[in-house]
Amino acid sequence: MDFSHALAGPFCTLLLVDHGAAVYKIEAPDGGDPGRGWGPPFVGDQTSYFLGLNRGKRSLAIDLKCPQGVELCSRMIEKADIVIENFRPGTMPRLGLGYEAARLRNPRIIYCSISGYGQTGPSQDEPAMDLILQASSGLMSVTGTTNGERVRCGYSVADVTNRDVCPNRNFDGTETPGRFWFGAVRGRFDARFHDLRNDHQFYDLSSDLGLYRAHSALPISRLFPIAHSLPRILTS
């Protein structure tokens, strides 16, 4: 079940679709995922952005602000394997659809909450769009020219690339970098399928931490002019 929107969550669930999962995308009746309006370009009356991220998914319009909608989702959770959401921290528990409520309905549920700074801590309620994360993680300090302004990366690197370095919980509860959100969920599902230990099935994954680990591990690169004015990238 995909309760996510925009880019961070939908890209994760798109990878699940590509690996054969049946994904049900839950959207609000009054407009749905904001990505539906992020155009041009358009394909008919749909944005190519939305179609590209949500192909292969089944879309359901459910009002989570009414008890009937919450109960419907709870019944769906009883038969689901995975729940993925990227609302502001605390939103799903307030609706009655947080991990603890989901686990009561389905003890084997795998639940992944994606946010900018994690579900707990001093920054949990701060806004965390991609540009903010690029700045707060320090990534923008290594982009741009030597004497120029800091420059945002050309694509939403915080929403996409940091999946390669987000931590996940091992079977013993320790954290290990190098697994992305899809990988964390898929790995836990495989473990459950093979009857391995199924505790630690709630994932609190932070975009900021993943992006910080990503750029801090990269070597320093610069452009140097060479013959025929062709640049060459050298790393230290």
C-alpha positions in Angstrom: 0.0 0.0 0.0 1.4 3.3 -1.2 0.3 6.3 0.8 3.2 8.5 -0.5 3.2 11.4 -2.8 5.5 13.7 -4.8 8.8 11.9 -5.6 10.5 10.2 -2.7 7.9 7.6 -1.9 6.5 7.1 -5.4 9.9 6.3 -6.8 10.4 3.7 -4.1 7.1 2.0 -4.9 7.8 2.2 -8.6 10.8 0.0 -8.1 8.6 -2.4 -6.2 6.2 -2.5 -9.2 9.2 -3.2 -11.5 10.0 -6.2 -9.3 6.5 -7.6 -9.6 4.6 -6.1 -6.6 1.0 -5.2 -6.9 1.0 -1.6 -5.5 -2.2 0.2 -4.5 -1.7 4.0 -4.5 -4.0 5.7 -2.0 -4.9 9.3 -2.9 -7.2 12.0 -1.6 -10.4 12.4 -3.5 -9.8 16.2 -3.9 -7.0 16.2 -6.4 -4.8 13.3 -5.3 -1.0 13.3 -5.5 0.2 16.9 -6.2 2.5 15.4 -8.8 -0.6 15.1 -11.1 -0.3 18.8 -11.7 3.5 19.1 -12.1 3.7 19.8 -15.8 4.4 20.4 -18.6 4.9 18.1 -20.4 1.5 16.5 -20.5 0.2 13.3 -22.0 -3.5 14.2 -22.7 -4.6 15.7 -19.4 -2.0 13.8 -17.3 1.5 15.0 -16.5 4.3 12.9 -17.8 6.0 13.3 -14.4 3.1 11.6 -12.6 2.7 8.9 -15.3 6.4 8.0 -15.2 6.5 7.6 -11.4 3.2 5.8 -11.0 2.9 3.5 -14.0 1.7 0.0 -13.2 0.1 1.0 -9.9 -3.6 0.8 -9.0 -5.0 4.1 -7.8 -7.7 4.4 -5.1 -9.3 7.6 -4.0 -9.9 7.3 -0.2 -10.7 10.1 2.2 -8.5 9.5 5.2 -10.2 12.3 7.1 -13.4 10.3 7.6 -13.7 7.1 9.8 -15.0 5.1 6.9 -11.9 5.8 4.8 -9.6 4.9 7.7 -11.4 1.7 8.4 -11.3 0.7 4.7 -7.5 1.3 4.7 -7.2 -0.7 7.9 -9.0 -3.7 6.3 -6.7 -3.4 3.3 -3.6 -3.4 5.6 -4.8 -6.8 7.0 -4.1 -8.3 3.6 -1.1 -6.2 2.6 2.6 -7.0 2.9 4.1 -3.5 2.9 3.0 0.0 3.8 5.0 3.0 2.5 4.2 6.6 3.4 6.0 10.0 3.4 3.6 12.3 5.2 4.8 14.7 7.8 6.0 12.8 10.9 3.0 12.0 13.2 0.4 12.2 10.5 -0.3 8.5 10.0 -0.5 7.7 13.8 -2.9 10.7 14.2 -5.1 9.2 11.5 -5.1 5.8 13.2 -2.9 4.3 10.4 0.5 4.4 12.1 2.8 1.4 12.5 1.4 0.3 15.9 -2.2 0.4 14.6 -1.1 -1.4 11.4 0.7 -4.1 13.4 -2.4 -4.8 15.5 -4.2 -5.5 12.2 -1.4 -7.4 10.6 1.6 -8.5 12.8 3.7 -9.3 9.8 3.3 -5.9 8.1 6.5 -4.2 6.8 6.1 -0.4 7.4 8.3 2.3 5.9 8.1 5.9 6.9 10.1 8.3 4.7 10.7 11.9 5.9 13.3 14.6 5.7 14.8 14.3 9.2 13.2 11.2 10.7 10.1 10.6 12.8 11.8 11.8 16.1 14.3 14.5 17.1 14.6 18.3 17.0 14.1 18.7 13.3 11.2 16.2 12.8 8.6 18.9 12.0 10.8 21.1 9.7 9.9 21.2 6.0 12.1 19.0 3.9 11.7 19.5 0.2 14.6 18.5 -2.0 16.3 21.9 -2.2 16.2 22.3 1.5 17.8 18.9 2.0 20.5 19.7 -0.5 21.4 22.9 1.5 21.1 21.4 5.0 23.1 18.3 4.2 26.0 20.4 2.8 25.7 19.0 -0.7 25.3 22.5 -2.2 28.7 23.5 -0.7 30.4 21.3 -3.3 28.5 22.4 -6.3 28.8 25.6 -8.4 32.0 27.5 -9.4 34.8 28.5 -7.0 33.8 32.2 -6.8 30.1 31.9 -7.6 26.9 31.2 -5.7 26.0 27.8 -4.5 24.0 25.8 -7.1 21.3 23.3 -6.7 21.9 20.0 -8.4 20.1 19.6 -11.7 17.7 17.0 -10.5 16.1 16.0 -7.2 19.2 14.2 -5.9 17.8 14.1 -2.3 14.6 12.4 -3.3 16.2 9.9 -5.6 20.0 9.3 -5.2 20.1 9.1 -1.4 18.3 5.8 -1.5 21.7 4.3 -2.2 23.1 5.3 1.2 20.1 5.4 3.6 20.7 3.1 6.6 18.5 0.2 7.5 18.2 -2.1 10.4 19.9 -5.5 10.3 18.4 -8.6 11.9 20.4 -7.8 15.1 19.0 -4.2 15.3 22.3 -2.5 14.3 22.4 0.1 11.5 24.3 -0.4 8.3 24.7 2.1 5.5 24.6 1.2 1.8 21.0 0.0 1.5 18.3 2.2 -0.1 14.6 2.5 0.8 13.5 0.0 -1.8 16.3 -2.3 -0.8 15.5 -2.1 2.8 11.9 -3.0 2.2 12.6 -5.7 -0.3 15.3 -7.2 1.9 12.9 -7.4 4.9 10.2 -8.9 2.7 12.6 -11.6 1.4 13.6 -12.4 5.0 10.0 -12.7 6.1 9.2 -15.0 3.2 12.0 -17.3 4.2 10.8 -17.2 7.9 13.8 -15.4 9.2 13.5 -13.1 12.2 10.7 -10.6 11.6 11.2 -8.0 14.3 12.4 -4.5 13.4 9.8 -4.2 10.6 9.3 -0.5 11.0 11.7 1.7 9.0 12.2 5.4 9.9 14.3 6.6 7.0 15.7 10.1 6.8 16.5 11.8 3.5 18.9 14.2 5.2 21.0 11.5 6.8 21.3 9.6 3.5 22.2 12.6 1.5 24.8 13.7 4.1 26.4 10.3 3.9 26.3 10.3 0.1 28.2 13.6 -0.5 30.6 13.3 2.4 31.9 10.0 1.0 32.6 11.4 -2.5 36.1 12.5 -3.6 36.7 16.1 -4.5 36.5 16.7 -8.2 37.4 19.8 -10.3 37.5 20.8 -14.0 40.9 21.6 -15.5 41.5 23.0 -19.0 43.6 20.9 -21.3 44.6 21.0 -25.0 41.9 22.0 -27.5 39.9 23.6 -24.6 38.3 20.3 -23.7 37.7 19.9 -19.9 38.8 16.9 -18.0 37.5 15.9 -14.6 40.2 15.0 -12.1 39.6 13.7 -8.6 41.8 13.8 -5.6 
